[in-house]
């Protein structure tokens, strides 16, 4: 019997964990990476880098390579690829599962102000605010463009834009401890934390903001096609009948 052929639309930690687990269970796994991150942590199995040419190109790729499943494990804020995946899988007759951690939910002590987009998050910051912004290098430019804002911009890789002198750039990869996050926000005299709702286990920056009574501008996830979804790698393996 031939092993299951699975295409993972990757680029996240969950995608990497899924690929490693599926390879260990004998599946033939190809992980597709967009190529945005310059130094990604690569999973086990085959790696494919670059786009497909839209939904039609992805459907052709699925047919030509006889995939049994597509696992959409792209970032929760990837808006285009989930649409292409749903259209391509329907056209090619390939089963689709999304692997995505549940969104964070505000808890007692949190002061969250919801923003539907990054642009709305920028507008939600009062004049002369000092903010800690953790939205990533692709979106940071819109914050730099407001001359009245200052603060800390934290991301994994450097942005393309020049960093204004009123901003401190931190190139760091999580996880971070609660003590370190409290120290960072306190030392920077931060008044607002700006974060995307990446979801999964609650992260220390949210607890640090709550402990210091710092409001959080929480950017909500974009709408995506409704497809079968697994919240964890174990749940994914169960749905693929590859557990154990």
C-alpha positions as CSV (number, residue, x, y, z in Angstrom):
1,X,0.0,0.0,0.0
2,X,1.4,3.4,-1.0
3,X,1.9,5.9,1.8
4,X,-0.5,8.9,2.1
5,X,0.8,11.8,0.1
6,X,0.2,15.0,2.0
7,X,0.9,18.6,1.0
8,X,1.4,20.9,4.0
9,X,1.0,24.6,3.3
10,X,3.5,25.7,6.0
11,X,5.5,28.4,7.5
12,X,4.3,28.0,11.1
13,X,5.5,26.1,14.1
14,X,2.4,23.9,14.0
15,X,3.2,23.1,10.3
16,X,6.7,22.0,11.2
17,X,5.4,19.8,14.1
18,X,2.8,18.3,11.8
19,X,5.3,17.5,9.1
20,X,7.7,15.9,11.6
21,X,4.9,13.8,13.1
22,X,3.5,12.7,9.7
23,X,6.9,11.7,8.4
24,X,7.5,9.7,11.5
25,X,4.3,7.8,10.7
26,X,5.3,6.9,7.2
27,X,3.5,9.6,5.2
28,X,5.0,11.2,2.1
29,X,5.1,14.8,3.1
30,X,5.8,17.9,1.1
31,X,5.9,21.2,2.9
32,X,5.3,24.3,0.8
33,X,6.9,27.5,2.1
34,X,6.2,30.9,0.7
35,X,9.8,32.0,1.0
36,X,9.0,35.1,3.0
37,X,11.2,34.1,6.0
38,X,14.8,34.3,5.1
39,X,16.0,31.7,7.7
40,X,13.1,29.3,8.3
41,X,13.2,26.3,10.7
42,X,12.8,23.5,8.2
43,X,10.6,20.4,8.9
44,X,11.3,16.8,7.9
45,X,10.2,15.6,4.5
46,X,10.4,17.4,1.2
47,X,10.4,21.2,1.0
48,X,8.9,23.3,-1.8
49,X,9.5,27.1,-1.9
50,X,7.5,29.7,-3.8
51,X,4.0,30.3,-5.1
52,X,1.8,28.0,-7.2
53,X,0.2,30.6,-9.5
54,X,-3.1,31.0,-7.7
55,X,-5.8,28.5,-7.1
56,X,-5.6,27.1,-10.6
57,X,-1.9,26.5,-10.4
58,X,-2.3,24.8,-7.0
59,X,-5.0,22.6,-8.4
60,X,-2.7,21.5,-11.2
61,X,0.1,20.8,-8.8
62,X,-2.2,18.7,-6.7
63,X,-3.4,16.6,-9.7
64,X,0.1,16.2,-11.2
65,X,1.5,15.0,-7.9
66,X,-1.4,12.8,-6.8
67,X,-1.8,14.2,-3.3
68,X,-4.3,12.6,-1.0
69,X,-4.6,15.5,1.5
70,X,-3.8,19.2,1.8
71,X,-3.1,20.5,5.3
72,X,-3.5,24.3,5.4
73,X,-1.1,25.2,8.3
74,X,-0.4,28.7,7.1
75,X,-0.3,31.6,9.6
76,X,-3.7,32.5,11.0
77,X,-3.2,35.9,9.3
78,X,-2.6,34.5,5.9
79,X,-5.7,35.6,4.1
80,X,-5.1,34.6,0.4
81,X,-3.7,31.0,0.6
82,X,-6.7,29.5,2.6
83,X,-9.0,30.8,-0.2
84,X,-6.7,29.3,-2.9
85,X,-6.4,26.0,-1.0
86,X,-10.2,25.6,-0.7
87,X,-10.8,26.4,-4.4
88,X,-7.9,24.2,-5.5
89,X,-8.9,21.2,-3.4
90,X,-12.5,21.4,-4.6
91,X,-11.3,21.5,-8.2
92,X,-8.8,18.7,-7.9
93,X,-10.9,16.5,-5.6
94,X,-8.3,16.5,-2.8
95,X,-9.3,16.4,0.8
96,X,-8.5,19.6,2.9
97,X,-7.9,20.1,6.5
98,X,-6.8,23.3,8.2
99,X,-4.4,23.1,11.2
100,X,-4.9,26.3,13.3
101,X,-4.7,26.9,17.0
102,X,-7.8,28.6,18.6
103,X,-7.7,32.3,19.0
104,X,-6.8,33.9,22.3
105,X,-9.7,34.9,24.5
106,X,-9.4,37.8,26.9
107,X,-9.3,36.8,30.6
108,X,-10.0,38.6,33.8
109,X,-7.6,41.5,34.2
110,X,-7.1,42.0,30.5
111,X,-7.8,45.3,28.8
112,X,-8.1,44.4,25.1
113,X,-9.2,46.8,22.4
114,X,-10.1,44.8,19.3
115,X,-8.9,46.0,15.9
116,X,-10.2,44.3,12.7
117,X,-7.0,45.2,10.7
118,X,-3.4,46.4,11.2
119,X,-4.5,49.8,9.8
120,X,-7.2,50.0,12.4
121,X,-4.7,49.1,15.2
122,X,-2.5,52.1,14.1
123,X,-5.5,54.4,14.2
124,X,-6.5,53.1,17.7
125,X,-3.2,54.4,19.2
126,X,-3.7,57.8,20.8
127,X,-1.4,60.7,19.8
128,X,2.1,60.5,21.3
129,X,1.7,56.9,22.4
130,X,4.6,54.7,23.3
131,X,3.8,51.2,22.1
132,X,5.3,47.8,22.0
133,X,4.4,46.5,18.5
134,X,4.7,42.7,17.8
135,X,3.0,42.4,14.4
136,X,6.0,41.4,12.3
137,X,8.3,43.1,9.8
138,X,5.9,43.2,6.9
139,X,3.4,45.4,8.8
140,X,5.6,47.6,10.9
141,X,6.0,50.3,8.4
142,X,2.6,51.8,8.9
143,X,3.5,52.3,12.6
144,X,6.8,54.0,11.7
145,X,4.9,56.3,9.3
146,X,3.1,58.0,12.3
147,X,5.7,60.5,13.5
148,X,4.0,60.9,16.8
149,X,4.4,57.3,17.8
150,X,7.4,55.7,19.4
151,X,8.3,52.6,21.3
152,X,9.6,49.0,20.7
153,X,9.2,47.0,17.5
154,X,9.9,43.4,18.0
155,X,10.2,40.8,15.2
156,X,12.3,37.9,14.1
157,X,13.8,39.4,11.0
158,X,14.6,43.1,10.2
159,X,12.1,45.2,8.4
160,X,12.7,46.7,4.9
161,X,12.0,50.2,6.2
162,X,14.5,52.3,8.1
163,X,13.8,52.3,11.8
164,X,13.1,55.8,13.1
165,X,15.3,57.0,16.0
166,X,12.3,57.1,18.3
167,X,11.9,53.3,18.0
168,X,13.9,50.5,19.5
169,X,14.2,47.5,17.1
170,X,14.4,44.0,18.8
171,X,15.2,41.0,16.6
172,X,14.2,38.1,18.8
173,X,12.5,34.7,18.4
174,X,10.0,33.5,21.1
175,X,9.3,32.1,23.6
176,X,9.8,34.9,26.2
177,X,9.5,34.6,30.0
178,X,6.9,36.6,31.9
179,X,9.7,38.3,34.0
180,X,11.5,39.4,30.8
181,X,8.3,40.7,29.2
182,X,7.4,42.7,32.3
183,X,10.9,44.2,32.4
184,X,10.8,45.1,28.7
185,X,7.4,46.9,29.0
186,X,8.3,48.6,32.2
187,X,11.8,49.7,31.0
188,X,10.3,51.1,27.8
189,X,7.6,53.1,29.6
190,X,5.2,51.3,27.2
191,X,1.6,52.5,27.2
192,X,0.1,50.1,24.7
193,X,0.9,46.6,23.4
194,X,-0.1,45.8,19.8
195,X,-0.4,42.2,18.9
196,X,-2.0,39.9,16.3
197,X,-4.3,37.3,17.7
198,X,-2.0,34.4,16.7
199,X,-3.7,32.1,19.2
200,X,-2.6,28.8,20.8
201,X,-1.2,28.7,24.3
202,X,-1.4,32.1,26.0
203,X,1.9,34.0,25.7
204,X,3.8,35.9,28.3
205,X,3.4,39.3,26.7
206,X,-0.3,39.2,27.4
207,X,0.2,38.3,31.0
208,X,2.8,41.1,31.3
209,X,0.5,43.7,29.9
210,X,-2.3,42.6,32.3
211,X,0.1,42.7,35.3
212,X,1.1,46.3,34.4
213,X,-2.4,47.4,33.4
214,X,-1.3,48.1,29.9
215,X,-4.1,48.0,27.2
216,X,-3.6,45.6,24.3
217,X,-4.6,46.5,20.8
218,X,-5.5,43.0,19.6
219,X,-5.7,42.6,15.8
220,X,-8.3,40.0,14.8
221,X,-7.8,37.3,12.3
222,X,-9.1,37.7,8.7
223,X,-12.1,35.8,7.6
224,X,-11.3,32.5,5.8
225,X,-13.3,29.8,4.1
226,X,-15.0,27.4,6.5
227,X,-13.3,24.0,6.2
228,X,-12.7,21.1,8.6
229,X,-10.2,22.3,11.2
230,X,-7.9,20.6,13.7
231,X,-6.6,22.7,16.7
232,X,-3.6,20.5,17.5
233,X,-1.2,18.1,15.7
234,X,-2.7,15.2,17.7
235,X,-6.2,16.1,16.4
236,X,-4.8,16.4,12.9
237,X,-3.2,12.9,13.1
238,X,-6.5,11.5,14.3
239,X,-8.5,13.0,11.5
240,X,-5.9,11.7,9.0
241,X,-6.1,8.2,10.7
242,X,-2.4,8.3,11.3
243,X,-2.3,8.5,15.1
244,X,0.1,6.4,17.0
